[in-house]
């Protein structure tokens, strides 16, 4: 596993757990968690992509 994944995976897992604990009627809060998770996943992809050129 890449170092960037090792760093961000625990954060993503924590956000996923919090998201899953929210009731389904809390749509705005759930979407907020989803946006943060997607942002972190994109950050991982970008870091790995950039490091592939070095």
N, C-alpha and C positions, 0 to 999 in steps of 0.2 A: 504494500500500500504506500502511496506517495506521502511525503511529509505533510503536504497541505490537506490531504484527506484525513490523516491521523489527527490533525488539529481541529478540523471542522466537523467531522463525523459525530463526535460527542455532543456538539452544539445542536446539530440537526436532529439527532436522536432525542435530545431533551425537548426541543420544540415540537417534534412529532408526538411525544407523550403528552405534552400540555394540550396540544391541539385535539388529541383523541379524548381527553378528559372533558372537553367543553361540550355542553349540550348542543344538539343540532340546531336549535333555534337561535343560537348566538352567531348568526351568520357573519356579521362584521368582524367579530373577534376571530372567528375561524379563518376568514379570508386574510386577516392580518398575519396570522401564523403562517398561512400558506405562502404569502408573499415573501416573508422572511426566509422560509425554507428554500424557496426557489432562488432567491437572491444568493444564499450561501452555496447552493448547488452550482449556480452559474459562476460564482467566484472560484470554486474548485476547478471547474472546467477551464476557465480562463487562465488560472495559474498553471495548470498542467500543460495547457496549450503553449503558453509563453515559455515554460521551462523546456519544452521539447525542441526549441530553437537554440538553446544555449549549450 
